[in-house]
Amino acid sequence: MIRALFDRSIFALWFGQVLSGVGDEIYRVAFTWICVQEVGKDAGGFSVLLVLSGLLGATFASRWFRSLPSDRVLVRLDLYRAGISLVPVVFYPFPQWRFPALVVATLLLFGLSSAFEPVLMEFVPKVARSPELLRGANGLMATTYRLARVVGPSIIGILTAWISMVHFFTLNALTFVGSAASIRSIGWAAASAETGAQQAIGWIEGWKLIRGIPAIHRSIWAKCVSGGAWSLAYGVGLALLVDEMHPGQVSIFGTLIAVYGVGNLAGAIGIGSVRRRHPELWIYGGLIWLGIGFMVLSGARDMNVLHGVIAITAMGGPVNDLPFVDLAQTHYRPEELAGIFRMKVILDSLITLVFFAVSPWAFQVLGVRTVLAICGVAMMLSGIGSGFARFWVESRRGPPDTV
């Protein structure tokens, strides 16, 4: 990771993603808190719209940018997101339109972000010019949004003392401009000769590629099931839990997310610094880790205990994310990666949609803590079940793949 950090192009890409990630986290904390205040436990039902927006973004991204090289796609998406982030600011003087404008803007941002991530994963191997640099770049990219989870929410308290919450969205727009500038500065010469190969792979072709590699197929299903549970627990459950323990204290919620980011970042640095042989086993171990953590977290009654548990839990995120990137880069050509990760986003969105659809009823009837515990069980079982499936298949076919 250290050698990759000193590579100019990799550093520029990494720094830009950290910058935009900080803006995303500031936006996310503000948006989540406003939603909880506006609609309470029905926030999970509202999140169904966000997931649908992400699903549409991932599904139709290949049609929107068919003829553009990946670096130009990333720059355009960043600039589009910068403009959309300013929509809530523009409509802020009109009280009756504030929340609807925020909702529309967030829906558009979700859709564009879902289109952005697969192209970014396809772009990283082009920037890293050797296998060693690629491993380091993967580790660095795994720290971007995790570092953002530390920095973004941790400065919420400072920001609220100096600026109105509406200008959290202005800051997010500025970070997207910074991300676009960093990508543009890389000057990836070969990218300008691309013909859009990453967009040529549609969702049907992507699904066929996934089915062709059993380890990828098992891992994607495990990650998508656990991802739906995690999205509900992290995206809505934590905000409701904090509001239940300390009503109206957005700074406490921001601190909790920052603590999660610290654990996330520590896990990313740790897993990014070791050689990850048998990545499929790492993936399932990370999912089990996350599941147990959220189960324990659901019973925490003291904020200090909650902070400790959530920091340890967060370490399981990169333990399952980074090995999956290794696995995909091992089995697919660079031009196929965008299609693979786009298909993963689509499956993840469909399963997340189910979790969010039942969440208003679940939070109302079962309670916040019970829902968090159920989400933890789902994460744990996805890892255990896929692990057993892997051992059963490999015992019949021969030794598993290694990286």
N, C-alpha and C positions, 0 to 999 in steps of 0.2 A: 504493500500500500504506500509506503514512504516514497519508493522510486516512482510510482505512478503519480504521486502528488507533485513531484518536481518536473513532470512532463508538462510543458506549457499548455498544450491542447487539452489534456485531461484535466488539468487544474482549472482552466477556463470553464469547461463544461461543468465540472463539479461545483465551482463557486457560484455559477449562475443558477444551478438547481437548488443549492442551499439558500440562495437569496430569495428565489421565488417560493421555495418551501416555507421560509419564515413568513412571507406574506400570506401564503395559503393558511398557515396555522392561526395567524391573527384573524384572518377572515373567518375561518372555521369556528373559532371560539366565539367570536361575536355573533355569527349566524346561529350557531347551536343555542347560545344563551337566549337570543331574541326569540327563537322558536319555542323554547321551553316556557318563556314568560308569556308568549302569545297563545299557545295551544296546549301547554302542559303535557300530560301523558299521551296526548294524541300526536306528539311530534314524530313518533315512529311511523304512523300512518302517512303523515305528510312526506316523510323521507322516501316513500314509495315513488313519488314523482321524481325525486332526485335520481334514484336508481334507474328509472325508465329513461331519463335523460342521458345518463351514462351509457346505458345499453344502446340507445340510438346512436350516440357518438361513436362507440366502438364498432357498431355494425356497419355504418355508412361512411366511415372515415376513408375507406379505400376508394370510394366513388368521388369524394370531395377533392382528393389530392392525387389523382391518378398519374399525372404527368410531371410532378415536381420531385426533385431530389429531397432526401430526408432532412438535410440541414435547413433548407428553405421552408419545408413544412413546419419544422419546429419553431422557426422564427415567426412565421405567420400566425401560428397558433398562440404564441406568447403575446403578440401584438393584439390579436383579437381578444384574448383574455384580459389584457390591460384595459382596453376600451370598455368591455362589459363590466369590469369591476367598478367603474365609475358611475354606472347606472343608479345604484342606491344613493350616491352622493347628489346626483342631478335631481332626483325626485324627493330628496329629504325636505325641502321647503314645503311640500304638499303632504300634510299628515295622513290624509286618506289614501295616498298612493305609496307611502313609505314601505309598508310590509309587502304589498303585491309586487312592487318594483324589486325589492330584495329577493323575493321568491323567484321571479322571472330571471333575474341576473344569475342567481345561484344555479338554476336549472341549466342555463346556457354554459356556465363555467364547468359544471359536472360533465356535460356532453363533450366539451372541447378537451377537458383533462383526460377523459377516457380515450380520445383520439391521440392525445399527445404521448402518453406513456408507451404504447407499443412501438411508435416510431423512435422514441428515445432509446429503447432497448435494442433496436436495430442499428442505431447510429453509434452506440458505444464501441462495438467491435471495429468499426471503421476508424475511430479516433485512436484506439489502442492498437499499435502496430506490431505487437508480438504477443505470444501466449502469456508471457510473464507480466507484461504491462496490462493485458486484459484481465488477468486474475486480480491485479491490484486495482484496476479501474472498477471492476465489479464490487470490490470491497468498499471503495470510496463512494460509489453511487448508492450503496446500501446505507451510507451514513447521511446522505443529503437530507431527506425528509425527517430522519431521526434526529439529526442535529437541529433541524428547524423546529421539531417538537420541544426541544429544550429552550431555544432562544425565543421563539414566537410567544408561547404562552407565559414565559417567565417575565416578559416585559409588559404584559397586559396591565399590571398594577401601575407601572410607571406611565404608560400611555394614557390610561384613564385619568391620571392627575393633570395631564397636559393638553390632551385633545379630546374632542367629542368622539364617541364610539363610531359615528358615521365615517370619520376619517380613517378608521381602520381599513376601510375599503379603498381609500385613496392610497394608503401605503401599499396595499396589495397590488394595485395597478402599477405603482412605481417599481416594485420588485419584478413584475413580469417584463417590464421594459429592460431592466438590468439583465434578466435571463436571456432575452432576445439578443442584446448586445454581446453577451459572452459567447453565445453560439455563433453569431456572425463573425466574431473576432478569430474564431478557430481557422477559418479559411480552408476548409477541407476541399482541396482541389479536385479530387476524384469525384466528389459528390455532385459537382455541377455537370458531370457526364452521365449521371444516372438517368434511367428512363422510367423510374418509378417501380422497380421490381418489387419493393416491399408492399406496394399497393396492389400488385397483380394477384396476390394470394387472397382470395375471398374466404368467407367463413366456412364454406363447404370444403374447399381445399385444405384450409387450416385444420378442420376436424379430421380429415383423412390423415394428415401428417401426424396429428396427436395419437390417433388410433394405431398408427404404425409402430409406435414406441411404447411398449407396455409400462415402462417406468414413468414416462411422461403422463400417460393416460391415468394411471393410479394416482400420481402426485397431484395432477390438476383437480381431480374429483375431491381428493382429501382437502386440498387448499381452498377450493371453492365452497365446500360445505362449512369448513371452519371459518372461512372468510365471511360468509353470511352471518354466522353467529357472532363473530368478532365485530362486524360493522354495527350490529344492533347494540351489543354490550358497550363498545367503546364510543360509538357515534351518538347514542341516545341515553343508554343506561347510566353511564357515569355522570352525565349532566343532571339526570333526574335524582340520582343518589345524593349528589352534592346539594341539590336544591332541597331535598328531603332533610338532610342533616343541617344545612346552613342556608335557609331560604334567602334568595336574592343576592348572594355573595358571588358575583362573577369572578372576582380576583382569586377566590379559593378554588374555583373550578379551573381557572387558568394555571394555578400552581400545581394542581393534580395532574393536568395534562403535561406540564413541564417535567414533573417527576417521572411520568411515564416515558417522556422523551429521553431523560437521563439513562434510564434502564435500557431503552431501545438502542441508544447510541453506544453504551458500554457493550451490549451484545454484538452490535455490528462491528465494532473495533476488534472484539475478541474473535469472532468467527471469520472476520475478514483477514486476520493475521495468520491463520493456520491453513494447511492444505486440507481440503475437504474431500477425502476419499469416501466412497459409498454415499454420495449426496442424498440418495433417496432415504436412507436411514436417518440422516440429519433432518430432513424435512419432517418425517413423522415424529421424531423426538421433539422437535420444536413445537409441533401442534399439541402434543401431549402436555408439554411444559405450559403452554398458554392456557390450555383447558383447566389444568389443576390450579393455576394462578387465579383465574377468574372465579373458580369455585370457592377458593379461600377468600378472595376479595369480597364476595357477596356477603360474608359473615362479619366483616370488619365493622366495628362500631366507633372506633376512635380514629381521628384524622391522621395521627402519627402512625398508627398501625396500617391504615389505608395507604399512606405514602410508601411505607416499606414494602408492603405486599405488591403494590402496583409497579414499583421499580423492578422487583425481581421477576414479576410476571412478564414485563415488557421485554426482557432479555430473550424470551422465546420467539419473538417476532423475526429478527434477523436469522435466527438459527434455522428457521424453515424457509425464509425468503431467498437468501443468498445461495444456498445449495440448489434451489430450483433453477436459478439463472445459470449456474454451472452446468446443470443437467441439460438444459435447453441448448446452450451454446456448444455443448459436446456433440449433440445429435443432429443439429440443424445448421444449414448454411446461413450466413449473415442475412441474405435477402429473404430468408424464410422466417426470421425471428419475429418481425412485426406481425405477420399473420398468426403465429403461434400465440404471442402475448395478447393480440387482439381477441383471439378465440377464448383465451383465459378470462379476459375482462368480461366478455359476453356471458360465459357460464357463471362467473362470479356474480354478475349483476342479476341473472335470473334467480339464483338461489337466494341472494340477499333480498330480492323482491319478496320472496315467500316469507322470510323472517320479518321484514318490515310490515307486510300486509297483516300479519296476526298480532303485531306488537301492541296496538292500542288495546285490544281485548286482553292480552297477556298482562300488560302493566296494570290495567284497571282491576282485573280479577285476581291475578296471582301476586302482584306487588313487584316493586323494582328489584328487590334482593333475590326473589325466587327466579325472576327472568334472567338475572345475571348468572345465577347458579346453573340454570338450564343451558344457557349459552356456553358456559364452561364445559359442561358435560358433552355438548355437541362437538366442541373443538377436540376434546380428549378422545372421544370415540372415533372421530374421523381419522386421527392418527393411529390409534390402535387397530381399527378395522383394516385400514390400508396396509399397515405393517404386516398383519396376518395374511392378507391377500398376496403380498409380495413374497413372503416366505413360502406360501403354498405353491405359487406358480413357479418360483425359482427352483424349488425342490424337484419339480417335474421336468424343468427345461435345462437346468444346469446352473453354473455360478452366475451371480448378478453382475451387472456392469459396474465399473469403477471409473473414477475420473482422476 
